[in-house]
Amino acid sequence: MRKLKPRRHPNVLTTQAGNDVVLNDPRTRMVHLLNVTAAAVWNLCDGRHTPDEIAQSIKMQFLIPAAQDVDADVRDLLARLNQSGLLEGVDG
């Protein structure tokens, strides 16, 4: 089975707010605020990166304690973004 590569839903509007990113979904009128790490994940949801590749990039970009399970954190964030209808091409 091929690994899916998540991509941002084309209707979601993205605005930079300092170090954070604001996602506005006009379909649901919901607004979501992403911190700098979640914003980095969001920016990699371009349909070209697998969740594993996204996690690897986050590990390289940020000083994250070795004990933290970045892979699980990225999968959890992708699942939450997908549940909110903000992504396409995500398992589950």
Buried (B, 14 or more C-beta within 10 A) or exposed (E): EEEBBBBBBEEBEBEEEEEEBBBBBEEEEEEBEBEEBBBBBBBBBEEEBBBEBBBBBBBEEEEBEEEEEBBEBBBEBBBEBBEBBBBBBBEE
